[in-house]
Amino acid sequence: MTSTVPTAAPTPAPVPVAATAPVPVKGRGKRGKRRLPLRRQPILTPIAVYDCHDPMSCDRDALNAWARSQGLHPELTYRWEVYRTDHLWVRAYEYAAEQDGTLIWDPGTEHFRLAAPYDQSLTAFPPDLWMVELPWGLPLLSANGRDHYRVRAEYTKTLRSAAATAAATAHLPAMPAAHVIGEYRPGHRTRRRDPANWAPSFKAAADGLVDAGVLHDDDASRMIGPDPRLGPPDPDAVLAEMRWGRVVLYVRARPDAADLA
């Protein structure tokens, strides 16, 4: 009689850790990851550009005098971009020069060598650029608004009157034509915004320039814009936790009105 020896059961192969399915976490989406909102900064755009090839620029002597008072070098500059974020500053583009001021010729490009652009703070606006700053906290008009027409008429009247008063306070002179940029500086609510939604507010503020006597009319022959922009949050409105921010107009004078006849 033969005896049988029992055989051991085969050992199962270990499962790799990477092959195990992730344990879903409640409240964090289907994949178990917390989705954080993306914070996008508005595209930085200048409120005025001065180019040496621009035939519509202001008086060169007055512009050069302003540049020297701000520590810039107009004899080397071929482009200025003026910005206003939390302060007023300029990005200067200049040609490279020797110590004696002689421009450096680049034989490879057959052009004068360009220096690296630099940023510099400003203490005053250029001679043909003005800022019209409306009070913060005013109720604004939105293109997506569904207010009653009487409410919208009251908002329009308030913005128009405030812009006329601000233009008179800023001592804007009468000009034949102008390029207007409308900037909205939001209040305490930080979220994504479409600056074109505030076009009715910019239009009402631009009408205030006509009421103040800055422009004879706001038709296409005398006004370019107002171009919508989104600026940084207004510090006064944020401190007061106001829903509405502030509307700011940047008005750059143009030499002559266009003839649309």
GROMACS elastic network, one bead per residue, 0.5 to 0.9 nm:
[ bonds ]
;  ai    aj funct       b0    kb
    8    11     6  0.87350   500
   11    14     6  0.89695   500
   12    15     6  0.88780   500
   15    18     6  0.85705   500
   15    19     6  0.70429   500
   15    20     6  0.76661   500
   16    19     6  0.53784   500
   16    20     6  0.70546   500
   17    20     6  0.55856   500
   17    21     6  0.89707   500
   18    21     6  0.80303   500
   20    23     6  0.89929   500
   22    31     6  0.83953   500
   22    32     6  0.80389   500
   23    31     6  0.89113   500
   23    32     6  0.74985   500
   24    28     6  0.81257   500
   24    29     6  0.82531   500
   24    30     6  0.69859   500
   24    31     6  0.64726   500
   24    33     6  0.86577   500
   25    28     6  0.58433   500
   25    29     6  0.76034   500
   25    30     6  0.81377   500
   25    31     6  0.80280   500
   25    33     6  0.78250   500
   26    29     6  0.72310   500
   26    30     6  0.84664   500
   26    32     6  0.73480   500
   27    30     6  0.86566   500
   27    32     6  0.80661   500
   27    34     6  0.81924   500
   28    31     6  0.74534   500
   28    32     6  0.51254   500
   28    33     6  0.53553   500
   28    35     6  0.73013   500
   29    32     6  0.54168   500
   29    33     6  0.61926   500
   29    34     6  0.68175   500
   29    35     6  0.77413   500
   30    33     6  0.77473   500
   31    34     6  0.87384   500
   39   191     6  0.80764   500
   39   192     6  0.81182   500
   40    43     6  0.89739   500
   40   191     6  0.89209   500
   40   192     6  0.74896   500
   41    44     6  0.84189   500
   41   192     6  0.88114   500
   41   232     6  0.89307   500
   42    45     6  0.88821   500
   42   192     6  0.89005   500
   42   193     6  0.89812   500
   42   229     6  0.89104   500
   42   230     6  0.66949   500
   42   231     6  0.74625   500
   42   232     6  0.82393   500
   43   230     6  0.84417   500
   44    83     6  0.82942   500
   44    85     6  0.87709   500
   44   231     6  0.85910   500
   45    48     6  0.89084   500
   45    81     6  0.88299   500
   45    82     6  0.89110   500
   45    83     6  0.71712   500
   45   229     6  0.82872   500
   46    49     6  0.67489   500
   46    81     6  0.57694   500
   46    82     6  0.53626   500
   46    84     6  0.76381   500
   46    90     6  0.87486   500
   47    81     6  0.76576   500
   47    82     6  0.58353   500
   47    83     6  0.56379   500
   47    84     6  0.73008   500
   47   181     6  0.70937   500
   47   250     6  0.69610   500
   47   252     6  0.89396   500
   48    80     6  0.82104   500
   48    81     6  0.60381   500
   48    82     6  0.52571   500
   48    83     6  0.73644   500
   48   129     6  0.78514   500
   48   250     6  0.86934   500
   48   252     6  0.76262   500
   49    79     6  0.72848   500
   49    80     6  0.57371   500
   49    82     6  0.63196   500
   50    53     6  0.86581   500
   50    54     6  0.71379   500
   50    57     6  0.68477   500
   50    58     6  0.89535   500
   50    78     6  0.81920   500
   50    79     6  0.55718   500
   50    80     6  0.50080   500
   50    81     6  0.64937   500
   50    82     6  0.83063   500
   51    54     6  0.52267   500
   51    55     6  0.87521   500
   51    57     6  0.78287   500
   51    77     6  0.87508   500
   51    78     6  0.59282   500
   51    80     6  0.65379   500
   51    81     6  0.86575   500
   52    55     6  0.81530   500
   52    57     6  0.84675   500
   52    77     6  0.79322   500
   52    78     6  0.51372   500
   52    79     6  0.62816   500
   53    57     6  0.88555   500
   53    78     6  0.81380   500
   53    79     6  0.88978   500
   54    57     6  0.57849   500
   55    58     6  0.87306   500
   56   254     6  0.69059   500
   56   255     6  0.68514   500
   57    60     6  0.76273   500
   57   128     6  0.87916   500
   57   254     6  0.76956   500
   57   255     6  0.80353   500
   58    61     6  0.87805   500
   58    62     6  0.78420   500
   58    63     6  0.70117   500
   58   127     6  0.79085   500
   58   128     6  0.63978   500
   58   253     6  0.79439   500
   58   254     6  0.76016   500
   58   255     6  0.73680   500
   59    62     6  0.54713   500
   59    63     6  0.61824   500
   59    64     6  0.86680   500
   59   127     6  0.85586   500
   59   128     6  0.85141   500
   60    64     6  0.59692   500
   60    65     6  0.84697   500
   61    64     6  0.51755   500
   61    65     6  0.61467   500
   61    66     6  0.86238   500
   62    65     6  0.51183   500
   62    66     6  0.62158   500
   62    67     6  0.86428   500
   62   126     6  0.87379   500
   62   127     6  0.67133   500
   63    66     6  0.51348   500
   63    67     6  0.61902   500
   63    68     6  0.87665   500
   63    74     6  0.85890   500
   63   126     6  0.67501   500
   63   127     6  0.64022   500
   63   128     6  0.83611   500
   64    68     6  0.62314   500
   64    69     6  0.86260   500
   64    72     6  0.88045   500
   64    73     6  0.83715   500
   64    74     6  0.58079   500
   64    75     6  0.84650   500
   65    68     6  0.52887   500
   65    69     6  0.63233   500
   65    70     6  0.88200   500
   65    74     6  0.87304   500
   66    69     6  0.51408   500
   66    70     6  0.64410   500
   66    71     6  0.89505   500
   66    72     6  0.87093   500
   66   124     6  0.83684   500
   66   125     6  0.85355   500
   66   126     6  0.64762   500
   66   127     6  0.70659   500
   67    70     6  0.51407   500
   67    71     6  0.64274   500
   67    72     6  0.50803   500
   67    73     6  0.68221   500
   67    74     6  0.63934   500
   67   126     6  0.80365   500
   68    71     6  0.50817   500
   68    72     6  0.52719   500
   68    73     6  0.64360   500
   68    74     6  0.71727   500
   69    72     6  0.74889   500
   70   120     6  0.86979   500
   70   121     6  0.82346   500
   70   122     6  0.62571   500
   70   123     6  0.71263   500
   70   124     6  0.79809   500
   71   120     6  0.86671   500
   71   122     6  0.89605   500
   72    77     6  0.83090   500
   72    92     6  0.80101   500
   72   120     6  0.85311   500
   73    76     6  0.56393   500
   73    77     6  0.61965   500
   73    92     6  0.89638   500
   73    94     6  0.80869   500
   74    77     6  0.50128   500
   74    78     6  0.79562   500
   74    94     6  0.85732   500
   75    78     6  0.85385   500
   75    94     6  0.87897   500
   75   101     6  0.87583   500
   76    93     6  0.84565   500
   76    94     6  0.52339   500
   76    95     6  0.54220   500
   76    96     6  0.76240   500
   76    97     6  0.77636   500
   76   101     6  0.82482   500
   76   103     6  0.80130   500
   77    80     6  0.74785   500
   77    92     6  0.69602   500
   77    93     6  0.57759   500
   77    95     6  0.63695   500
   78    92     6  0.82126   500
   78    93     6  0.60339   500
   78    94     6  0.57306   500
   78    95     6  0.73015   500
   79    91     6  0.83754   500
   79    92     6  0.62380   500
   79    93     6  0.51641   500
   79    94     6  0.71188   500
   80    90     6  0.65544   500
   80    91     6  0.58345   500
   80    93     6  0.63050   500
   80    94     6  0.88970   500
   81    89     6  0.85402   500
   81    90     6  0.54824   500
   81    91     6  0.51267   500
   81    92     6  0.66463   500
   81    93     6  0.85226   500
   82    88     6  0.75360   500
   82    89     6  0.60269   500
   82    91     6  0.65375   500
   82    92     6  0.87701   500
   82   122     6  0.89909   500
   82   125     6  0.86343   500
   82   126     6  0.87137   500
   83    87     6  0.82002   500
   83    88     6  0.59691   500
   83    89     6  0.54205   500
   83    90     6  0.58695   500
   83    91     6  0.78548   500
   84    87     6  0.54445   500
   84    89     6  0.62368   500
   84    90     6  0.84894   500
   84   231     6  0.84201   500
   85    88     6  0.66194   500
   85    89     6  0.81811   500
   85   231     6  0.68282   500
   85   232     6  0.63243   500
   86   232     6  0.72461   500
   86   233     6  0.89452   500
   86   234     6  0.88176   500
   87   121     6  0.75458   500
   87   122     6  0.81059   500
   88   120     6  0.88626   500
   88   121     6  0.60339   500
   88   122     6  0.54159   500
   88   123     6  0.71269   500
   88   124     6  0.79020   500
   88   125     6  0.79940   500
   89   119     6  0.68844   500
   89   120     6  0.55256   500
   89   123     6  0.82437   500
   90   118     6  0.83248   500
   90   119     6  0.56287   500
   90   120     6  0.54283   500
   90   121     6  0.63173   500
   90   122     6  0.68280   500
   91   117     6  0.66789   500
   91   118     6  0.56393   500
   91   120     6  0.65157   500
   91   121     6  0.89420   500
   92   116     6  0.89290   500
   92   117     6  0.55367   500
   92   118     6  0.55551   500
   92   119     6  0.62982   500
   92   120     6  0.77334   500
   93   114     6  0.79390   500
   93   115     6  0.71716   500
   93   116     6  0.71253   500
   93   118     6  0.70776   500
   94    97     6  0.89460   500
   94   114     6  0.63029   500
   94   115     6  0.56341   500
   94   116     6  0.74610   500
   94   117     6  0.67513   500
   94   118     6  0.88752   500
   95   103     6  0.67828   500
   95   104     6  0.77999   500
   95   112     6  0.66908   500
   95   113     6  0.59107   500
   95   115     6  0.52057   500
   95   116     6  0.85285   500
   96   101     6  0.88037   500
   96   102     6  0.85051   500
   96   103     6  0.59939   500
   96   104     6  0.58729   500
   96   105     6  0.87454   500
   96   112     6  0.74689   500
   96   113     6  0.54811   500
   96   114     6  0.51931   500
   96   116     6  0.83023   500
   97   100     6  0.76881   500
   97   101     6  0.53395   500
   97   102     6  0.52031   500
   97   104     6  0.53108   500
   97   105     6  0.89827   500
   97   113     6  0.81243   500
   97   114     6  0.88367   500
   97   115     6  0.82292   500
   98   101     6  0.52108   500
   98   102     6  0.52171   500
   98   103     6  0.64235   500
   98   104     6  0.67681   500
   99   102     6  0.73820   500
  103   112     6  0.66093   500
  103   113     6  0.75889   500
  104   111     6  0.87887   500
  104   112     6  0.56895   500
  104   113     6  0.56303   500
  104   114     6  0.85248   500
  105   109     6  0.87856   500
  105   110     6  0.71929   500
  105   111     6  0.60308   500
  105   113     6  0.57658   500
  106   109     6  0.57607   500
  106   110     6  0.56199   500
  106   111     6  0.55252   500
  106   112     6  0.55113   500
  106   113     6  0.53553   500
  107   111     6  0.70063   500
  107   112     6  0.85116   500
  108   111     6  0.79813   500
  109   112     6  0.80456   500
  109   113     6  0.83214   500
  110   113     6  0.88788   500
  111   114     6  0.87651   500
  114   117     6  0.86352   500
  122   125     6  0.73864   500
  124   127     6  0.86825   500
  125   128     6  0.79947   500
  125   129     6  0.60660   500
  125   130     6  0.68029   500
  125   131     6  0.83558   500
  126   129     6  0.54215   500
  126   130     6  0.79834   500
  127   130     6  0.80716   500
  128   251     6  0.82271   500
  128   252     6  0.56196   500
  128   253     6  0.55326   500
  128   254     6  0.82718   500
  129   250     6  0.69764   500
  129   251     6  0.57321   500
  129   253     6  0.66556   500
  130   167     6  0.89888   500
  130   170     6  0.77069   500
  130   171     6  0.89525   500
  130   172     6  0.70406   500
  130   249     6  0.82422   500
  130   250     6  0.57682   500
  130   251     6  0.51868   500
  130   252     6  0.64226   500
  130   253     6  0.85266   500
  131   167     6  0.82099   500
  131   170     6  0.73888   500
  131   172     6  0.88361   500
  131   248     6  0.70402   500
  131   249     6  0.58119   500
  131   251     6  0.62934   500
  131   252     6  0.88918   500
  132   163     6  0.70267   500
  132   164     6  0.89618   500
  132   166     6  0.57558   500
  132   167     6  0.55891   500
  132   169     6  0.86242   500
  132   170     6  0.67117   500
  132   172     6  0.86673   500
  132   247     6  0.86401   500
  132   248     6  0.57449   500
  132   250     6  0.62844   500
  132   251     6  0.75429   500
  133   136     6  0.87035   500
  133   163     6  0.76127   500
  133   166     6  0.62760   500
  133   167     6  0.81134   500
  133   170     6  0.86732   500
  133   246     6  0.77098   500
  133   247     6  0.65581   500
  133   249     6  0.63702   500
  133   250     6  0.85478   500
  134   138     6  0.83111   500
  134   159     6  0.80368   500
  134   162     6  0.61673   500
  134   163     6  0.59922   500
  134   165     6  0.86018   500
  134   166     6  0.61841   500
  134   167     6  0.89994   500
  134   205     6  0.85187   500
  134   246     6  0.63555   500
  134   247     6  0.56427   500
  134   248     6  0.60153   500
  134   249     6  0.81892   500
  135   138     6  0.66688   500
  135   162     6  0.74186   500
  135   163     6  0.89157   500
  135   166     6  0.84438   500
  135   245     6  0.87693   500
  135   246     6  0.63652   500
  135   247     6  0.77127   500
  136   185     6  0.89371   500
  136   187     6  0.86320   500
  136   234     6  0.79834   500
  136   236     6  0.73297   500
  136   237     6  0.62354   500
  136   242     6  0.85586   500
  136   244     6  0.71544   500
  136   245     6  0.54256   500
  136   247     6  0.74159   500
  137   140     6  0.86317   500
  137   187     6  0.81987   500
  137   237     6  0.66254   500
  137   242     6  0.62717   500
  137   243     6  0.72269   500
  137   245     6  0.55280   500
  137   246     6  0.64947   500
  138   155     6  0.83751   500
  138   158     6  0.79676   500
  138   159     6  0.75141   500
  138   244     6  0.64452   500
  138   245     6  0.74762   500
  138   246     6  0.72781   500
  138   247     6  0.86891   500
  139   155     6  0.63965   500
  139   158     6  0.84226   500
  139   159     6  0.82316   500
  139   243     6  0.87902   500
  139   244     6  0.63304   500
  139   245     6  0.87180   500
  140   152     6  0.89230   500
  140   155     6  0.66196   500
  140   156     6  0.82043   500
  140   159     6  0.77204   500
  140   198     6  0.74852   500
  140   200     6  0.82800   500
  140   201     6  0.58217   500
  140   244     6  0.70970   500
  140   245     6  0.86837   500
  140   246     6  0.88562   500
  140   247     6  0.85872   500
  141   144     6  0.86166   500
  141   145     6  0.69226   500
  141   147     6  0.89264   500
  141   152     6  0.69791   500
  141   155     6  0.68417   500
  141   156     6  0.74579   500
  141   197     6  0.83613   500
  141   198     6  0.61943   500
  141   199     6  0.78275   500
  141   200     6  0.55407   500
  141   202     6  0.86348   500
  141   204     6  0.87528   500
  142   145     6  0.50010   500
  142   146     6  0.86267   500
  142   196     6  0.86797   500
  142   197     6  0.52499   500
  142   199     6  0.69786   500
  142   200     6  0.61385   500
  142   201     6  0.69218   500
  143   146     6  0.85964   500
  143   196     6  0.78921   500
  143   198     6  0.63152   500
  143   199     6  0.68023   500
  143   200     6  0.64379   500
  143   201     6  0.89071   500
  144   197     6  0.66331   500
  144   198     6  0.88312   500
  145   197     6  0.89447   500
  146   149     6  0.87210   500
  147   150     6  0.81466   500
  147   151     6  0.61834   500
  147   152     6  0.62628   500
  148   151     6  0.51910   500
  148   152     6  0.63054   500
  148   153     6  0.86297   500
  149   152     6  0.50038   500
  149   153     6  0.60546   500
  149   154     6  0.86103   500
  150   154     6  0.62503   500
  150   155     6  0.86819   500
  151   154     6  0.50938   500
  151   155     6  0.62462   500
  151   156     6  0.85966   500
  152   155     6  0.50093   500
  152   156     6  0.60453   500
  152   157     6  0.85469   500
  153   156     6  0.50552   500
  153   157     6  0.61840   500
  153   158     6  0.86672   500
  154   157     6  0.51282   500
  154   158     6  0.62329   500
  154   159     6  0.87240   500
  155   158     6  0.51345   500
  155   159     6  0.62162   500
  155   160     6  0.85210   500
  155   201     6  0.85637   500
  155   204     6  0.88031   500
  156   159     6  0.52664   500
  156   160     6  0.60065   500
  156   161     6  0.85058   500
  156   200     6  0.82359   500
  156   201     6  0.72731   500
  156   203     6  0.88755   500
  156   204     6  0.56071   500
  156   205     6  0.82086   500
  157   160     6  0.51681   500
  157   161     6  0.60783   500
  157   162     6  0.85016   500
  157   204     6  0.76610   500
  158   161     6  0.52919   500
  158   162     6  0.60810   500
  158   163     6  0.85978   500
  158   204     6  0.87383   500
  159   162     6  0.50793   500
  159   163     6  0.60733   500
  159   164     6  0.86039   500
  159   201     6  0.70927   500
  159   202     6  0.87441   500
  159   204     6  0.59447   500
  159   205     6  0.56001   500
  159   208     6  0.76737   500
  160   163     6  0.52333   500
  160   164     6  0.62855   500
  160   165     6  0.87372   500
  160   201     6  0.88078   500
  160   203     6  0.86796   500
  160   204     6  0.51418   500
  160   206     6  0.74252   500
  160   207     6  0.60351   500
  160   209     6  0.81559   500
  160   211     6  0.80300   500
  161   164     6  0.51639   500
  161   165     6  0.62627   500
  161   166     6  0.86316   500
  161   204     6  0.89272   500
  161   205     6  0.80096   500
  161   207     6  0.89624   500
  161   208     6  0.60961   500
  161   211     6  0.81034   500
  162   165     6  0.51693   500
  162   166     6  0.61082   500
  162   167     6  0.85841   500
  162   205     6  0.76153   500
  162   208     6  0.74236   500
  163   166     6  0.50253   500
  163   167     6  0.60380   500
  163   168     6  0.85789   500
  163   204     6  0.82517   500
  163   205     6  0.51486   500
  163   206     6  0.73923   500
  163   207     6  0.80461   500
  163   209     6  0.66716   500
  163   211     6  0.88079   500
  163   212     6  0.82986   500
  163   249     6  0.86297   500
  164   167     6  0.51674   500
  164   168     6  0.62905   500
  164   169     6  0.86547   500
  164   205     6  0.77534   500
  164   206     6  0.87553   500
  164   207     6  0.81677   500
  164   209     6  0.56266   500
  164   210     6  0.77974   500
  164   211     6  0.59790   500
  164   213     6  0.85727   500
  165   168     6  0.51849   500
  165   169     6  0.61841   500
  165   170     6  0.86803   500
  165   208     6  0.80897   500
  165   212     6  0.73761   500
  166   170     6  0.61382   500
  166   171     6  0.86259   500
  166   208     6  0.89673   500
  167   170     6  0.51031   500
  167   171     6  0.62717   500
  167   172     6  0.58063   500
  167   208     6  0.80088   500
  167   209     6  0.66669   500
  167   212     6  0.66418   500
  167   214     6  0.79499   500
  168   171     6  0.50526   500
  168   172     6  0.63686   500
  168   173     6  0.88410   500
  168   209     6  0.89793   500
  168   212     6  0.64661   500
  168   213     6  0.89060   500
  168   214     6  0.88651   500
  169   172     6  0.79782   500
  172   175     6  0.86449   500
  172   212     6  0.87529   500
  172   213     6  0.88883   500
  172   214     6  0.64733   500
  172   251     6  0.89290   500
  173   213     6  0.81462   500
  173   214     6  0.59439   500
  173   215     6  0.89910   500
  174   177     6  0.89777   500
  174   212     6  0.89299   500
  174   213     6  0.62027   500
  174   215     6  0.61028   500
  174   216     6  0.82941   500
  175   178     6  0.70840   500
  175   213     6  0.88079   500
  175   214     6  0.59709   500
  175   215     6  0.59179   500
  175   216     6  0.82497   500
  175   253     6  0.63571   500
  175   254     6  0.75437   500
  175   255     6  0.79708   500
  175   256     6  0.84880   500
  176   214     6  0.83954   500
  176   215     6  0.64262   500
  176   216     6  0.73795   500
  176   222     6  0.65196   500
  176   223     6  0.89823   500
  176   253     6  0.77630   500
  176   254     6  0.70357   500
  176   255     6  0.68034   500
  176   256     6  0.56335   500
  176   257     6  0.55464   500
  177   215     6  0.67421   500
  177   216     6  0.85450   500
  177   217     6  0.89585   500
  177   218     6  0.87631   500
  177   221     6  0.74711   500
  177   223     6  0.56245   500
  177   224     6  0.81219   500
  177   252     6  0.86532   500
  177   253     6  0.60846   500
  177   254     6  0.50527   500
  177   255     6  0.67336   500
  177   256     6  0.59772   500
  177   257     6  0.51326   500
  177   258     6  0.81487   500
  178   215     6  0.78950   500
  178   222     6  0.63398   500
  178   223     6  0.50870   500
  178   224     6  0.63558   500
  178   225     6  0.87311   500
  178   251     6  0.63093   500
  178   252     6  0.54001   500
  178   255     6  0.82384   500
  178   256     6  0.88413   500
  178   257     6  0.84640   500
  179   222     6  0.85132   500
  179   223     6  0.57584   500
  179   225     6  0.62275   500
  179   226     6  0.73288   500
  179   227     6  0.85669   500
  179   250     6  0.80780   500
  179   251     6  0.58306   500
  179   252     6  0.51456   500
  179   253     6  0.64478   500
  179   254     6  0.68825   500
  180   206     6  0.78405   500
  180   223     6  0.70165   500
  180   224     6  0.60805   500
  180   225     6  0.52794   500
  180   227     6  0.65289   500
  180   249     6  0.65410   500
  180   250     6  0.56254   500
  180   252     6  0.64609   500
  180   253     6  0.87539   500
  181   202     6  0.84730   500
  181   224     6  0.85677   500
  181   225     6  0.64267   500
  181   228     6  0.62542   500
  181   229     6  0.70821   500
  181   248     6  0.81677   500
  181   249     6  0.56010   500
  181   250     6  0.51038   500
  181   251     6  0.66656   500
  181   252     6  0.86226   500
  182   195     6  0.89802   500
  182   198     6  0.88184   500
  182   199     6  0.80923   500
  182   201     6  0.86973   500
  182   202     6  0.55132   500
  182   203     6  0.85508   500
  182   205     6  0.85078   500
  182   206     6  0.84408   500
  182   225     6  0.80742   500
  182   226     6  0.54185   500
  182   227     6  0.56181   500
  182   229     6  0.59640   500
  182   230     6  0.84508   500
  182   247     6  0.70185   500
  182   248     6  0.59504   500
  182   250     6  0.66750   500
  182   251     6  0.89634   500
  183   195     6  0.78025   500
  183   198     6  0.89536   500
  183   202     6  0.79292   500
  183   227     6  0.81394   500
  183   228     6  0.59661   500
  183   230     6  0.54283   500
  183   231     6  0.60371   500
  183   246     6  0.82545   500
  183   247     6  0.57820   500
  183   248     6  0.50806   500
  183   249     6  0.62092   500
  183   250     6  0.79302   500
  184   195     6  0.69483   500
  184   198     6  0.75455   500
  184   202     6  0.86560   500
  184   228     6  0.78669   500
  184   229     6  0.64151   500
  184   230     6  0.51098   500
  184   231     6  0.57915   500
  184   232     6  0.82787   500
  184   233     6  0.85894   500
  184   234     6  0.89089   500
  184   245     6  0.71205   500
  184   246     6  0.58902   500
  184   248     6  0.64028   500
  184   249     6  0.88992   500
  185   229     6  0.89382   500
  185   230     6  0.63393   500
  185   232     6  0.55434   500
  185   234     6  0.52373   500
  185   237     6  0.89135   500
  185   244     6  0.87825   500
  185   245     6  0.54536   500
  185   246     6  0.51202   500
  185   247     6  0.63519   500
  185   248     6  0.76522   500
  186   189     6  0.71962   500
  186   190     6  0.77595   500
  186   230     6  0.81164   500
  186   231     6  0.75315   500
  186   232     6  0.70044   500
  186   234     6  0.59386   500
  186   237     6  0.76378   500
  186   238     6  0.80867   500
  186   243     6  0.80816   500
  186   244     6  0.64752   500
  186   246     6  0.64824   500
  186   247     6  0.86805   500
  187   190     6  0.76351   500
  187   233     6  0.58115   500
  187   234     6  0.59839   500
  187   235     6  0.78600   500
  187   236     6  0.82080   500
  187   238     6  0.50113   500
  187   239     6  0.86010   500
  187   240     6  0.86068   500
  187   241     6  0.68201   500
  187   242     6  0.56982   500
  187   243     6  0.56172   500
  187   244     6  0.54037   500
  187   246     6  0.76424   500
  188   233     6  0.73794   500
  188   234     6  0.83103   500
  188   235     6  0.87573   500
  188   237     6  0.65957   500
  188   239     6  0.76457   500
  188   240     6  0.81218   500
  188   241     6  0.52387   500
  188   242     6  0.61797   500
  188   243     6  0.64875   500
  188   244     6  0.81946   500
  188   245     6  0.79341   500
  189   233     6  0.88802   500
  189   238     6  0.81132   500
  189   241     6  0.82260   500
  189   242     6  0.83985   500
  189   243     6  0.68454   500
  189   244     6  0.87882   500
  190   193     6  0.87895   500
  190   233     6  0.81774   500
  193   196     6  0.88350   500
  193   197     6  0.82055   500
  193   230     6  0.79135   500
  194   197     6  0.56950   500
  194   198     6  0.79299   500
  194   229     6  0.88125   500
  194   230     6  0.78007   500
  195   198     6  0.57309   500
  195   199     6  0.74660   500
  195   228     6  0.55807   500
  195   229     6  0.55511   500
  195   230     6  0.54223   500
  196   199     6  0.53156   500
  196   200     6  0.88077   500
  196   227     6  0.84536   500
  196   228     6  0.55704   500
  196   229     6  0.76368   500
  196   230     6  0.88914   500
  197   200     6  0.76400   500
  197   201     6  0.88026   500
  197   228     6  0.86203   500
  198   201     6  0.53313   500
  198   202     6  0.64573   500
  198   203     6  0.87636   500
  198   228     6  0.75329   500
  199   202     6  0.50026   500
  199   203     6  0.60498   500
  199   204     6  0.86059   500
  199   226     6  0.79325   500
  199   227     6  0.83444   500
  199   228     6  0.66430   500
  200   203     6  0.50041   500
  200   204     6  0.61990   500
  200   205     6  0.86336   500
  201   204     6  0.51613   500
  201   205     6  0.62264   500
  201   206     6  0.85800   500
  201   247     6  0.78367   500
  202   205     6  0.50747   500
  202   206     6  0.60463   500
  202   207     6  0.86235   500
  202   226     6  0.64286   500
  202   227     6  0.84014   500
  202   228     6  0.75775   500
  202   247     6  0.74521   500
  202   248     6  0.85382   500
  202   249     6  0.78481   500
  203   206     6  0.50306   500
  203   207     6  0.62699   500
  203   208     6  0.87921   500
  203   225     6  0.88092   500
  203   226     6  0.68850   500
  204   207     6  0.51476   500
  204   208     6  0.66475   500
  205   208     6  0.50791   500
  205   209     6  0.70369   500
  205   247     6  0.81941   500
  205   248     6  0.87701   500
  205   249     6  0.77774   500
  206   209     6  0.52783   500
  206   210     6  0.71793   500
  206   218     6  0.74787   500
  206   225     6  0.88972   500
  206   226     6  0.71354   500
  206   249     6  0.78706   500
  207   210     6  0.52820   500
  207   211     6  0.65361   500
  207   212     6  0.88415   500
  207   217     6  0.83003   500
  207   218     6  0.69385   500
  208   212     6  0.61600   500
  208   213     6  0.86980   500
  208   214     6  0.88893   500
  209   212     6  0.50911   500
  209   213     6  0.64272   500
  209   214     6  0.53891   500
  209   215     6  0.62941   500
  209   216     6  0.89063   500
  209   217     6  0.87655   500
  209   218     6  0.84383   500
  210   213     6  0.51463   500
  210   214     6  0.57312   500
  210   216     6  0.59862   500
  210   217     6  0.58629   500
  210   218     6  0.68843   500
  211   214     6  0.76669   500
  211   215     6  0.82373   500
  211   216     6  0.87572   500
  212   215     6  0.79138   500
  213   216     6  0.65304   500
  213   217     6  0.89659   500
  214   217     6  0.88764   500
  215   218     6  0.68973   500
  215   222     6  0.73370   500
  215   223     6  0.82243   500
  216   222     6  0.77851   500
  217   220     6  0.89377   500
  217   221     6  0.86111   500
  217   222     6  0.65797   500
  217   223     6  0.78988   500
  218   221     6  0.78396   500
  218   222     6  0.59135   500
  218   223     6  0.53851   500
  218   224     6  0.85441   500
  219   222     6  0.57147   500
  219   223     6  0.60068   500
  219   224     6  0.84860   500
  220   223     6  0.54268   500
  220   224     6  0.64917   500
  220   225     6  0.84751   500
  220   258     6  0.80229   500
  220   260     6  0.83376   500
  221   224     6  0.80809   500
  221   257     6  0.55886   500
  221   259     6  0.64779   500
  221   260     6  0.64142   500
  222   254     6  0.86476   500
  222   256     6  0.81461   500
  222   257     6  0.51689   500
  222   258     6  0.66799   500
  223   226     6  0.78625   500
  223   254     6  0.88867   500
  223   257     6  0.83085   500
  224   227     6  0.78277   500
  225   228     6  0.80947   500
  226   249     6  0.81818   500
  231   234     6  0.83071   500
  232   235     6  0.88328   500
  233   236     6  0.88470   500
  233   237     6  0.78419   500
  233   238     6  0.69881   500
  233   245     6  0.74411   500
  233   246     6  0.87185   500
  234   237     6  0.54614   500
  234   238     6  0.61441   500
  234   239     6  0.86393   500
  234   245     6  0.62076   500
  234   246     6  0.66778   500
  235   238     6  0.50702   500
  235   239     6  0.60142   500
  235   240     6  0.85801   500
  236   239     6  0.51687   500
  236   240     6  0.62518   500
  236   241     6  0.84936   500
  236   242     6  0.86631   500
  236   245     6  0.84774   500
  237   240     6  0.51404   500
  237   241     6  0.58910   500
  237   242     6  0.51760   500
  237   243     6  0.77493   500
  237   244     6  0.72440   500
  237   245     6  0.55974   500
  237   246     6  0.76528   500
  238   242     6  0.63771   500
  238   243     6  0.86295   500
  238   245     6  0.79494   500
  239   242     6  0.78620   500
  241   244     6  0.89108   500
  242   245     6  0.69150   500
  253   256     6  0.89664   500
  254   257     6  0.75715   500
